[in-house]
Amino acid sequence: MRTACWNRSEKGDEVTKRNPCAAHRGWSSRAPENTMAAIGLALSEPDIDWIEIDVQLSKDYVPVVIHDYKLRRTTNGKGKVNDWTAAELAMLDAGSWFSPLYRNEPIPTLEAVFQAAKGKCLLNVELKTDGVRYPLIEEQVLQLIRRWEMETGVVVTSFYAGALKNMSRLSGGSVRTGYIVDKWRDTLPAELADTGSDFISIDYRKLNKERVSRLNAAGVQIMAWTVNEEKAIRKITALDSDIIICTNYPDRWRSAAAAAVR
């Protein structure tokens, strides 16, 4: 790993020192995904080392935290995220769809997440770009990383290899990057090296002992997504104790981790 901060923290007890937990879109089974409510719940738990979030750009090029390109599923807005300014997005209700308890929960900016998480939790910041959408997203996110001195507190990930290459180039290699994939192919270790990445976020169903060994041999850190059932969590933790478990249910991760050391 590039620096000591990427080692497993000493926060947890023996139960939770295995297989670090990444709260997927925050603690998204208990609060609306990608909101400060869900992120705050994850930050409040000392044994959750990672939070995964999704980042897009507003109409005025402000990095905002939301998964879908369109607003309809998780807000009371309509149309695309980048049709709205950051100020307009901040006025939307991103919580009522989940529960009336979260009425008027806003779409957060990436800067707000950095402010809350700095020094407390590592962040997997997924860039929601495909080479056509958000051509300036790497520059805008990098500006915030540098402003908040988060170089050792984030890994920037994407399904789009070009975004990873851009981030590596723009940052001079000071910002760690990771490739997101939903399929296995034997060329993955070489593809990671080509993008300058030493981190992979992969559909957990594509992992087995041989593939994990290949990634380990290439010096690649593994995050498995999105592992929501305890049986599946136990299966992944049995492959390697260093695989990060990205889940909507950190409580299930905790139960599975406890079972693993009994």
N, C-alpha and C positions, 0 to 999 in steps of 0.2 A: 504494500500500500504506500501511497505517496507520503503521508505524514502520520504521526502517531494518533491524530484525532480520528482516523478511520478504524482504529482498533476497537474491539468491543469494550464498552465502558465498564467501569467498576461499580455502577450504580445498583445493579441487581444482586439478588442473592444467588445461591447455587442453582436454583430452579430456573432463573431467567438469564443466566449468563450464556446459555446456549441459544443459537438461532435468534439473533436480534429481531425485534418486531418493528415493522413499518406500518403505521396507521394509514390506510388507503383513503386518500382524500380527507384526512383527519379521521377521527373516530366516527366513521360515516354510518355505522349501524345505530348510533345513539343520537346523532344530530345531523342536520343537512350537510351533505358533502361539500367540501371545498369552501366552507364558511369558517369564520373565526370561532363559532360555537364548537364545531367539530374539531378544529385545530386546537382550541383551548382545552377540550377534554383530553386530547392526547398529550398535550404539554403538561397537564396536571398529574400524569402518571409517571413516576420516576423510572420505571423499567421499560418505557417505550423510547427507543433510541432514535427512531426515524419517523418522519411524516412525509407522505407522498402527496404532491399537489400538481394540478394542471394549470398551465399559464397560456393566456392569449393576449392580444393587444386590443385596446379600445380604439375607437375612431381617431383619438388624439394620441395614439401610440404609448399609452400607459399600460404596463403589464398588469393584468388582472387575473384572478384565480377562479377559473370555471372550466368545466370539462367539455361540454357540448359546444359546437360552433353556433348553434341556434339557442335562443334563450328559453324557449317554450317549456321544456321539461322541468327545469329547476327554478324558474322565476315566473313572475307575472308579466314579463316583457315579451315582445314578439320580434321576430327577425333575427339577424345575426349579431353576434357580440360586437364585431367591428363596425356596425352601423351606429353604435352609441358611443358617446364620449364617456370618459371615466366618471365624470360628475353625474351623468344621466344613469349610468349603470349602478352607481352607489345608491340611487333612490329606489331601485327595484327591490321587491320582496323575494329573497332567495331562500326563505325558510318555511313559508306556510304550506308548500307542497308536501313537506315532510311531517309537520305537526303544527297545530295552532300555537303551540308553546314557542315556536320560533318565528312567529309572524314578524315581518319587517327585518329579518336578519339580512344584511346586505351582502353583495358580492364584494369580497375584499380585494384590495390591491396586493401585489406581491410585496411591496414595501411594508405594508402593515404586517404581513406574515413574517418578514425578516425581523422587524422590530420585536415581535412577540417571541420568536423562536431563537434569536441569537444567543449563543452560549448555553442553550438548554437542550436543543435537539438538532439532529442532522436532517437536512431536507433533500428529498428527491424532487427536483423541479423539472417536470415534463413540459417541453416546448411543443405546443399543439400546432405544428407546422408541417407542411408537406412539400415545401419548395415553391409553392404558389402563394398560399396564405402566409401573411406576416413575414415578408422578406427582411424586415428590420428587427425581428424579435430577439436575435442573438445580441445585437448591439444594446438594445434597451435593457435586457436582463443583465447583461454584463455591467452596465453602468450602475445598476442597483447593487449587484454583488460587490463591486468595488466601493461604492458609497458606504455600505454597511459592513465592509471588511469581512465578507462571508466566504472568501475563497476556500477556507478549510471547513466550512460548515454546510456546503452544498455539493451535490452531484447533479449536473444538468443532463437530462436524458431526452431522447426523442426516438420515434420510429423512423425519422428521416435522417439518414447518415450525413447528408449535406449540412444539416444544422449542427451536428457534432463537430464536423470539420471546421465550420465557420467559427464555432465557439473556441475551439483549440487554437485556431489561427489568431483570432482577435485577442484572446487572453494571453497569448504566448505560452500556453500550456499551464497557466496558473490555476485554471478552473477545471476540475475533474469532470469528465463526460462519460456517459453510458448509453449503450444501444438498447432499445426496447424491441423485442421480437415476440411474435406469437407462433413461430414455426422453428423447428430445429433444422439446421443444415450444417454439414461438416466443415464448411468454409467459415463458420462464425468466428473462430479464434483469429483468423487472418483478417476478416472484415473489421473486427474490433481494433486490431493493430493499425489497420489502414485509417480508421477514424481518430486514432490517438486515444482510444477509450480502454479503460481497464475495469469496467463495470458493465454488467449485463442485467437487464430486467426482463425476465422471460416467463411466459405462461408456464405455470408449475407442472402442467400435464406433459410438457415436453422434456422434463428432466428424468434422467436415470443415472445409475452409478457411473457408467462409462462416460456419459456426457459431462457430468460434474467433474470427473477426474480430468478430462481434457481441458475444461475451463480452468480448473485449479492449476494444472501444469502450465497454462499460459499466463498465470498471474492475474486472473480475472475474478473479481468479486461478484457473487451471484445474489440477485434478489428475485424471489419467486412470487409471481402474482397470479390471480388474486385468490388466496388460499383461505376459504371461509368455513370449511367443515373440519372439525377436530380430527377425523380420520385422515383427511388429506394432509393436514398440518403434520400429524405424526409420521405419515409416509415420507414427506419431504425432509423433516428433521432427521429421519433415519439415514438419509443419503449423506449428509454432512452437517456437522454442528455449526458451521459458519454461514450457511445459507440464510439470508435475511427473509423473513416471512412477511410478505405484504398482504394485509388482511383488513377487511371491514370490521372484524371482530377481535380486537386485541384481548378480550376476556377469554375467548376460545384458545387463542395462542398461549395464554398464560396457563390454562388448564392442560393443554397438550404438553407444554414444557414441563409442568409438574409431573405428568405421567411418565415422561421420558427419563427422569432421574430417579424414579422409584425403583 
